[in-house]
Amino acid sequence: MKKIFIAITLFTSIWAQAQNNTSYWQQHVDYKMEVDMNVENFQYTGNQELKYTNNSPDTLDRVFYHLFFNAFQPGSEMDVRSRTIKDPDSRVGDRISKLTEAEQGYLKVNSLTQNGASLSFKEVGTVLEVELNKPLLPGENTTFKMDFKGQVPQQIRRSGRNSAEGVALSMTQWYPKMAEYDFQGWHADPYIGREFHGVWGDFDVKISIDKKFTIGGTGYLQNPQEIGHGYEAEGVKVTPQKGEKHTWHFVAPMVHDFAWAADPEFIHDKRTAADGTVLHFLYKNNPEIKENWKNLQPKTEELLLYFNEHIGPYPWDQYSVIQGGDGGMEYAMATLITGERSFGSLVGVTSHEMAHAWFQHLMATNESVHEWMDEGFTSYISTLAENEISDSKEENVFARSFRGYVGLAKSGVEQPQSTHADRYALNGAYGAAAYTKGSVFLAQLGYIIGQENLQKTLNRYYDEWKFKHPTPNDFIRIAEKVSGAELDWYLIDWTQTTNTIDYAITDLIEEGQTTTVNLERKGLMPMPLDIKVTYTDGTSEMIHIPLRMMRWVKPAETGMDRTLAKDWAWAYPTYKLTISKPKDSISSIVLDPAGLMADINREDNVFPMTASENK
């Protein structure tokens, strides 16, 4: 059933109407690769056959490949950037500059042909520039064949050999990978340690490696009866391949990446989730972590089922959680995470990386340009999922994210979220913008359009954009269609500027039996306002002030009595709210009682004012 789902999605994605006032299209690749790994010197050879289909309206006269492993050489852009940025990633620091020739990484292309004819190509750092011998017209396909060799670098960032936890091989960004071409042109970004963008397609990969090694990663193993290592079906006799090496054959339908990890000491556990997805767990045979990894398995199923319900059904037949890498990183049908953690941390990193199976490996944004969409959306949904499956339920699970955003907004180093991921002046500013401010984007959208509309938006976003490359505009248009609100202002102010939200209660003036509450918009970014008024008799009243530019009124929450005030036009810095009771009957007034509006100064959001505000 899931494979049929993928095929239908692929067909419809080609013809769907989408972004930027054009008909949506996306390129397609089919990879066939055979790789031979030497685990003594960590060098490997490979051949690749790549069928590339040009679904664009443009004629292409060149293509680009990523050669990510070339970043792990002294003097590379990744090395220099890490040594010159003010707050380098501690995992990288100056380590690349100190790698010996035997510890460095590289990817070298020995030969490349197009439909049998040799091509001219040039290796420029982590990018291979290729001139086609025949232009590729719209609607045409062509076949590239390549011989390449590589060396796995000492594990520093995501990829590599001999990690700090002793995992032999974390094979991510390990093969020459076709760069993406879309409505903005080629995305042949050099690799300096940030995010990725890939072309959708089918992968057929054979990996020959020392027979003592167990592999986990992207794709379905095609020859488990020859391999064993826990992949064989129950009751099926394994007939191992002869020789010192085994060849593992994987097939992965409709993915935009292929990753794997290998180690001779991996324990391999399996669990079939309630939706039929087979969950694989591969981790080191270390007594100190085994209990945590066993306990992680039912929690991973709970997370999967939560994401299925709150985003959309996971479409592949398996997902693997693998010990490897240097933290946590998402890949197609799998994640690599460090495993020597507390149980809570292990669940937390699994929750985040697994959520990326949706927000990046199904709705595949260009992470280099819109990194906040995958990291922020993932942080939002994984926070909710962790809260749901934990024993202690928090009332506002996003309070920490909101505090983090306010800290960024007041720091003086914030850059707009539209900044290219490589162009942030500080790693800290990038992280806060992508993860924290990105998460607040969704949490605050729930405040703006209502939680029910937000949930419907996420489900429809999945339905319309799975197996595609959505942009911010595509998402906000879904939210507009679901809610009926005009939301372009929100997308622009929040992601393309550093404008802040700052509303205040400035005064209460009694006029007979009524009270006028003077409100002020101090920040440049507009918002609708939810206000809670509590009276001295113990009763309370919710008041909603619509934002005029939304041309819409947020529905009241189910079962809630609410007073609807006149709308507030952004250009007016002040607003007078009339309450039909005298001032001495008012106990308190709070702007945004739920704490889901990212006001950078909440002290003046309340009456009576806080002690510090009254000084």
Summary of the structure (lengths in Angstrom):
residues: 615
radius of gyration: 26.7
end to end distance: 66.0
largest distance: 95.4
contacts: 2060
relative contact order: 0.09
helix: 29%
strand: 32%
